[in-house]
Structures are given as structure tokens and as C-alpha cells.
Amino acid sequence: MNEKFEGIEREINWIISAVFAATYAAITIIIAPIAFLATQVRISDAMLMIPFHKKYGKEAVIGLTLGGFFANLVSPLGIIDWVFGPITNFLVALVVYIIGLISRNKPFNVRIIFAILAAVIGSIIIGILIGYELYLLGFATFIVGFIGVLIGSIISVGIGGVVLISMMLRAIPEE
């Protein structure tokens, strides 16, 4: 009997990952004109803060990695973005997840400070990796790509993502 419930729970976890993947990809594709290249504000990247929440951590890491792949299928950067995008999403989501684990059982205000730290680190990772990708493809110098992407990431992950996770932590119990 217990094995049956474990199987259902596993299926539900995959469904949650699929919902995150589809949502991330859909938002990115809808905002495609501002989601790619050196000056981008990928609003869907606010979702990269969701792994901070205990209830959705692992499923969000998987879903946002897959979502990064599916979203980048329409990227003007081509096949290389099918690799860089998901790797970037995976690394950022994983860092956010780990920082979320470290901050568990801390007061709400302290958790928000940890969330801000996760958002800053995540934005820097995005800036470095996507800035390098843009440099490799000749779309921008590394520094221009890095700064352009970093500014957009601070807006989407640093502001949007921190607001999103703050609301989630208040509204959705982690246990």
C-alpha cells in the first residue's frame, strides 16, 4: 500500500516539474523580444527563485532546467543556446536550492536576506555564462554581454524573484 502512494507521489513530482518547465518556457517565448541577446530582461527568470521554497525545491530545479531548454528552442542564438541556457538555469536553480536549504528554520526576515543573496549570486552566474556565450557568438564583447545580461537578471531574479519567493514563503507552508 505504501509503495502505491510513493509511486503516486513520484508521478506528482514529475507533473510539478513539467508545470514549471511549461510555464517557464511559455513566459520566455511570449516575451522573446526582450528575453534574448545582450540587453535582456527575461521575466521568466524570476521563477529561478522557486527552488528556495522547500515544498518545490527539487521539482523546480528539474522543471526550470527543462524549461530553459524548451524556451531556447526559439532563441536567435541557435543550438549553442540549447546548451548554455539549460546549464545556466540548472546552476542558478541549484545554488538557489542550496541557499534555501541553508536558510531553513530561520526567521522570515533572515530567509529574505538569504533569498537576496541567492538572487545576487544567481544573477552573477547568469551574467557570466550568458555574457560568455554572447561573446563566443560575436554578439557582444564579454563585458558588454555580462553587464547587459546582469542588469536584466537583477531586475528579473533580484527584484521579481525575491518578491515572488517572499510571497510564496508567506502564502504556502513549506511543510
C-alpha positions, 0 to 999 in steps of 0.5 A, a space after each residue: 500500500 505504501 509503495 502505491 502512494 510513493 509511486 503516486 507521489 513520484 508521478 506528482 513530482 514529475 507533473 510539478 516539474 513539467 508545470 514549471 518547465 511549461 510555464 517557464 518556457 511559455 513566459 520566455 517565448 511570449 516575451 522573446 523580444 526582450 528575453 534574448 541577446 545582450 540587453 535582456 530582461 527575461 521575466 521568466 527568470 524570476 521563477 529561478 527563485 522557486 527552488 528556495 521554497 522547500 515544498 518545490 525545491 527539487 521539482 523546480 530545479 528539474 522543471 526550470 532546467 527543462 524549461 530553459 531548454 524548451 524556451 531556447 528552442 526559439 532563441 536567435 542564438 541557435 543550438 549553442 543556446 540549447 546548451 548554455 541556457 539549460 546549464 545556466 538555469 540548472 546552476 542558478 536553480 541549484 545554488 538557489 536550492 542550496 541557499 534555501 536549504 541553508 536558510 531553513 528554520 530561520 526567521 522570515 526576515 533572515 530567509 529574505 536576506 538569504 533569498 537576496 543573496 541567492 538572487 545576487 549570486 544567481 544573477 552573477 552566474 547568469 551574467 557570466 555564462 550568458 555574457 560568455 556565450 554572447 561573446 563566443 557568438 560575436 554578439 557582444 564583447 564579454 563585458 558588454 554581454 555580462 553587464 547587459 545580461 546582469 542588469 536584466 537578471 537583477 531586475 528579473 531574479 533580484 527584484 521579481 524573484 525575491 518578491 515572488 519567493 517572499 510571497 510564496 514563503 508567506 502564502 504556502 507552508 513549506 511543510 
